[in-house]
Amino acid sequence: MDERFSRQQFLGPQFDSLATDTEIAIAGLCGGGSHVAQQLAHIGFGRFQLFDADRAEESNTGRMVGLSAQDAAQRRLKTEVITQRILEINPAAVVVAHPGPWQSAAGTLKRCHVVFGCVDRYQPREELERFCRRYLLPYIDIGMDVHGGRLPYQVSGQVILSLPERPCMRCFGFLTDERLREEAHRYGNVGGRPQVVWPNGVLASTAVGALVQLIAPWSGEQPALYIEYDGNRHRLFPSARLAALQNHRCPHFPAGMALGDADWSPGRRVA
């Protein structure tokens, strides 16, 4: 075992080689995505596809881990910043930066082993999940939000594992037509969603732990598919929605649906 990873032997004798060969896609690198990328590099994951079209700016320094004041002042590409951080942690890693929408590299995305969605809005989440279901890719979604117009504010978040033939984000009630309509109506009329570094860190760590648990089941249990976060009470807990979906068959992405359609597009509905 590589001495760098001697403290994680409990993950199993094959974990190091498995992590090295696992291809990870991360869509969104500012908040949770910056945490996810660097944590995976620390653990020993060695193949990354990074997707983010934006350049860093001063307002990102409060939530993008690894972003320096100089990076922000220079307005470096976020993919460039996180690529550099990963390689500083793990010089042997293979990192491919895509400074544009993930749809422009869909052929690359479908060859990954797992996709992390670290995006702010519901519509991109639905597009990512739909794509991953079509190509039988595990999709791990993380996000946080701040609710309320005045004190006390409510901080919440979630980690959702969307796995083939298991409940999807619509099954869980996280994605709904109403939410998508409301988002489309207000998009462009308000500023960015509130974001702070510590809830993103909690959620990213939980998501990374879920991936490790999926591929190296050291605990003897599979991770919960929907984990909720109460930021006011600093609590993580399996969603109450899980109990109602124990033997649920997802109607939105049924088993046996056509896979890898050549005419797939972000606007096309599966069901």
FENQUI-V305405 format. One record per pair of residues at least 4 apart in sequence whose C-alpha atoms are under 8 Angstrom apart, sorted by the first residue. I is the first residue (numbers start at 1). J is the second residue. D is the distance in whole Angstrom. If there is no record, write none. Layout:
BEGIN
I;J;D  I;J;D
END
This chain:
BEGIN
1;5;7  1;6;7  1;13;8  1;16;8  2;6;7  5;9;7  5;16;8  5;43;7  5;44;8  9;13;7  10;218;7  11;15;6  11;216;6  11;217;8  11;218;6  12;216;7  12;218;7  14;18;6  15;19;6  15;216;7  16;20;6  16;44;7  16;45;8  17;21;6  18;22;6  19;43;8  19;44;6  19;45;4  19;46;7  20;44;6  20;45;5  20;46;4  20;47;7  20;93;8  21;45;7  21;46;6  21;47;7  22;45;7  22;46;7  22;47;6  22;112;8  22;113;6  23;46;7  23;47;5  23;48;6  23;49;7  23;112;5  23;113;5  23;114;7  24;47;6  24;48;5  24;49;6  24;112;6  24;113;6  24;114;5  24;115;6  24;116;8  25;48;6  25;49;5  25;50;6  25;51;8  25;109;7  25;112;6  25;113;8  25;114;6  25;115;5  25;116;6  26;33;7  26;37;7  26;48;8  26;49;6  26;50;5  26;51;6  26;115;6  26;116;5  26;117;6  26;118;7  27;33;7  27;50;6  27;51;5  27;52;6  27;102;7  27;115;8  27;116;6  27;117;5  27;118;6  27;119;7  28;32;8  28;33;6  28;50;8  28;51;6  28;52;5  28;117;7  28;118;5  28;119;5  29;33;4  29;34;5  29;50;8  29;51;7  29;52;6  29;64;8  29;78;7  29;79;7  29;82;7  29;118;7  30;34;6  30;60;7  30;63;7  30;64;5  30;65;8  30;78;7  31;35;7  31;63;5  31;64;5  31;65;7  31;118;7  31;195;7  31;196;8  31;197;7  31;200;6  32;36;6  32;64;8  32;118;6  32;142;7  32;143;7  32;200;5  32;201;7  32;203;7  32;204;6  33;37;6  33;116;8  33;117;8  33;118;5  33;204;7  34;38;6  34;64;6  34;65;6  34;66;7  34;82;7  35;39;6  35;64;8  35;65;6  35;200;8  35;201;6  35;204;6  35;205;8  36;40;6  36;204;5  36;205;7  36;207;8  36;208;7  37;41;6  37;82;7  37;86;7  38;42;6  38;82;8  38;85;7  38;86;6  38;89;8  39;43;6  39;205;8  39;208;7  40;44;6  40;45;5  40;208;7  41;45;5  41;46;7  41;86;6  41;89;6  41;90;6  41;93;8  42;89;6  42;90;7  44;90;7  45;93;7  46;90;8  46;92;7  46;93;4  46;94;6  46;95;8  47;93;6  47;94;5  47;95;6  48;93;8  48;94;6  48;95;5  48;96;6  49;95;6  49;96;5  49;97;6  49;98;7  49;109;8  50;79;6  50;83;8  50;95;7  50;96;6  50;97;5  50;98;6  50;99;8  51;79;7  51;97;6  51;98;5  51;99;6  51;100;6  51;101;7  51;102;6  52;78;7  52;79;6  52;98;7  52;99;5  52;100;6  52;101;6  52;102;8  53;77;8  53;78;8  53;79;8  53;98;8  53;99;4  53;100;4  53;101;6  54;77;6  54;78;6  54;99;7  54;100;8  55;75;5  55;76;5  55;77;4  55;78;5  56;60;6  56;67;8  56;71;7  56;72;5  56;75;5  56;76;6  56;77;6  56;78;6  57;61;7  57;72;5  57;73;7  57;75;6  58;69;7  58;72;5  58;73;7  60;64;6  60;67;8  60;72;8  61;65;8  61;67;6  61;68;7  61;69;7  61;72;7  62;196;6  62;197;6  63;195;7  63;196;5  63;197;4  63;200;8  64;197;7  65;197;8  66;81;8  66;82;7  66;85;7  67;71;6  67;72;7  67;81;7  68;72;6  69;73;6  70;74;6  71;75;6  71;76;6  71;81;7  72;76;7  76;80;7  76;81;7  77;81;6  77;99;7  78;82;6  78;99;8  79;83;6  79;97;5  79;98;7  79;99;6  80;84;6  80;97;7  81;85;6  82;86;6  83;87;6  83;95;6  83;96;8  83;97;7  84;88;6  85;89;6  86;90;6  86;91;8  86;93;7  86;95;8  87;91;4  87;92;7  87;93;6  87;95;8  98;102;7  98;105;8  100;104;7  101;105;8  102;106;6  102;109;7  105;109;6  106;110;6  107;111;7  108;112;7  109;115;8  110;132;7  110;135;6  110;137;7  112;137;8  113;137;6  113;138;7  114;137;6  114;138;5  114;139;6  114;140;8  115;132;8  115;137;7  115;138;6  115;139;5  115;140;6  116;139;6  116;140;5  116;141;6  116;142;8  117;125;7  117;128;7  117;139;7  117;140;6  117;141;5  117;142;6  118;141;6  118;142;6  118;143;6  119;124;7  119;125;7  119;142;8  119;143;7  120;143;7  120;193;7  121;125;7  121;183;8  122;126;6  122;175;7  122;179;7  122;180;6  122;183;7  123;127;6  123;180;6  124;128;6  125;129;6  125;141;8  126;130;6  126;175;7  127;131;6  127;266;5  127;267;8  128;132;6  128;139;8  129;133;6  129;139;6  129;162;7  130;134;6  130;270;8  131;135;7  131;266;8  132;136;6  132;137;5  132;138;7  132;139;6  133;137;6  133;138;8  133;163;8  133;164;6  133;253;7  134;258;7  134;259;5  134;260;6  134;261;8  135;259;6  135;260;6  136;163;8  136;164;6  137;163;7  137;164;7  138;161;7  138;162;6  138;163;5  138;164;7  139;161;6  139;162;5  139;163;6  140;159;7  140;160;6  140;161;5  140;162;6  140;207;7  141;158;8  141;159;6  141;160;5  141;161;7  141;162;8  141;207;8  142;157;7  142;158;6  142;159;5  142;160;7  142;203;6  142;204;7  142;207;7  143;157;5  143;158;6  143;159;7  143;200;7  143;203;7  144;155;7  144;156;6  144;157;4  144;158;7  144;195;7  144;199;7  144;200;7  145;155;6  145;156;5  145;157;6  145;193;7  145;194;7  145;195;7  146;153;7  146;154;6  146;155;5  146;156;6  146;193;8  146;194;6  146;195;8  147;153;6  147;154;5  147;155;6  147;156;8  148;152;7  148;153;5  148;154;6  149;153;7  154;231;7  154;232;6  155;230;6  155;231;5  155;232;6  156;228;7  156;229;5  156;230;5  156;231;5  156;232;8  157;199;8  157;203;7  157;228;6  157;229;5  157;230;7  157;231;8  158;203;7  158;226;7  158;227;6  158;228;4  158;229;6  159;203;6  159;206;7  159;207;6  159;225;8  159;226;6  159;227;5  159;228;7  160;169;8  160;225;6  160;226;5  160;227;6  161;224;8  161;225;5  161;226;6  162;166;7  162;167;7  162;168;5  162;169;7  162;225;7  163;167;7  163;168;8  165;249;7  165;250;7  165;253;7  165;254;7  165;255;6  166;248;8  166;249;7  166;250;6  167;171;5  167;172;7  167;245;7  167;248;7  167;249;7  167;250;5  168;172;6  168;250;7  168;252;8  168;253;8  169;173;6  169;174;5  169;175;5  170;174;6  170;175;5  170;176;6  170;252;8  171;250;7  171;252;8  172;241;6  172;242;8  175;179;7  175;180;8  176;180;6  177;181;6  178;182;6  179;183;6  180;184;6  181;185;6  182;186;6  183;187;6  186;190;7  195;200;8  196;200;7  197;201;6  198;202;6  199;203;6  199;231;7  200;204;6  201;205;6  202;206;6  203;207;6  203;229;8  204;208;6  205;209;6  206;210;6  207;211;6  208;212;6  209;213;6  210;214;6  210;223;6  211;215;6  212;216;6  212;217;7  213;217;5  213;218;7  213;219;7  213;221;8  213;222;7  213;223;7  214;222;6  214;223;7  217;221;7  217;222;7  224;238;6  225;238;8  225;242;8  226;238;6  226;239;6  226;242;7  227;236;7  227;237;6  227;238;4  227;239;5  228;236;6  228;237;5  228;238;6  228;239;6  229;234;7  229;235;6  229;236;5  229;237;7  230;234;6  230;235;5  230;236;6  231;235;7  238;242;7  240;244;8  241;245;7  242;246;6  244;248;8  249;254;7  250;254;6  251;271;7  252;270;7  252;271;5  253;257;7  253;270;7  253;271;7  260;264;8  264;268;7
END
